[in-house]
């Protein structure tokens, strides 16, 4: 464990820049997990980041899909080419960016009720903090301070 003096010395050597750097290295490992949360919100919940609906299928869509998509059903973005499959999260310095690599990205976005679709809803952010970041920090400081 060490003496109080040794623990103080270890704590002094633990600089904010090192903590920040180590944290972003860890968050980078979560990119696919973050994208999966965003993908599920769009596909399963048919909601934007704020919980607003993405849109609803029309009668024309119902006819085109032979009834697979009913008029009034919420968008699931499955009929949008590679939009969902192309969705990604990228950690870059102090930010996490969400987007889609689909070449029809702009076309998909202009048909939605919201442009605020990339990112995490509050419950997903809380889940990432509680299940991934908090345990990471607890282990990190135990390891760095050798407790």
Secondary structure, DSSP 8 states (H G I E B T S, - for coil): ---HHHHHHHHHH--HHHHHHHHHHHHHTTHHHHHHHHHHHHHTS-B-TTS-B--B--HHHHHHTTTSS-TT-B--STTSTTTTTTEEEEEETTEEEEEE--TTHHHHHHTSS-S--SS--HHHHHHHIIIIIHHHHHHHHHHHHT-
